[in-house]
Every structure is written in C-alpha cells, then in structure tokens.
Amino acid sequence: CHGANGEGVKDKFYPVIAGQHYKYLLRQMTEIRDGHRRNANPDMVRIIKKYNNDQLVAISAYQSSLVMPGNMCKAKAPAKKK
C-alpha cells in the first residue's frame, strides 16, 4: 500500500514510511492492530491485524532501514551570504 520501497502513494494519501523512526512505526502499527488508533484506514487494519508482536518488530526494523525517496532525504543547501 505504501509502495514497493515505502515511498508512499500521494494520490491515496498513503504516507512515506521509508526511513521513518523505528519506535514510531512500531507504535503506530501496534495501535492500529490493537484498535487504539481511531483514524486508521480500514484496509490497513485488515492487513495488519494478523501480525504478532515479533512480526511488527521485524517489519518496523525493515521499514526504518529504507532510504527516503527523492529530495526528502537530501540536506538543504546553506543560504548564500549577501
């Protein structure tokens, strides 16, 4: 749903998850699975509810290891001095 490399899907409002913080990803997925996140996409709930804690840990570790796509991960150039 979030793209082959976690790059997100803009037109469906699926966020970028590649390179996201491990603890954040784990917390969000756990809350979605356990029904504590009220604004979760029903498709996400259906997919994620079958995973146990160990699987969510592994998924979070993998997703956080991915590189953010495009210019999202590039450092901004310093401002030019006048």
N, C-alpha and C positions, 0 to 999 in steps of 0.2 A: 504493500500500500504506500509506503514511504519512498518507493523507488528502489532499484536494484542495489544502489550504494548509499541508501539513506539520504538522498538528495532532496527528498520531499516532492510533493506534487502541488504546484502553485494553484492551478485552477480548481482543485478539490480541497484546498486549504489543509493539506497534509504537511505538517512541518518538517523541516530538515532535522534529522536525528543523528546524522553522521557527525562524530566529534563532540556530541553533547556530553556533559558531565555524567560519569558512571552512576553516581549516587542519585542524581536527578532522574535519570532514565529508570533505574530500578524502583525508585519511589513511585514514579508515575505509573509504571506498568503494574506494580503491586496494588496500588489504589484502584486502578481500572479493573483489574482482575477480581478484587475483593468487593467491588461495588461501592467504593468510597468516593469515587470521582463522578459527580453527577452530570458533568457536561461531556462525558466520554462518547465518542462516536459508537453507535451500536455495532458497527462492523468490527471495530477494534475490540469491543467487549467480547463478541462472539469468538474472535480469533484467539485472544489472549487468555480466556478463562480456563483453557485446557492445560496451561503450563504450570508446573510446580515451582517452588522457590529456587531450586538449583538451576532449573532451566532459565528462569528470569535473570538470575545472576550471570549465566553464560551469555545470554542474549544482550544484556546491558554492557557487559565487558566487550563484546564484539562491536556493538554499535558505537561505543565510545572510542574504539580504536580506529574507526574510519576517519578519513580526512574530509573536512567540509568541502563542498564543491565550489568551484569558481572563485570569485573575488571575496567570498565570505571569510576565507582564511588568510587573505593577504593583508599584510600590515599596511597601514596608510602612510603615504609619503609625508615627511615632515613639511610643515608650512615653510614657504620660501620667505627669506628675510628681505625686507624692503630697503 
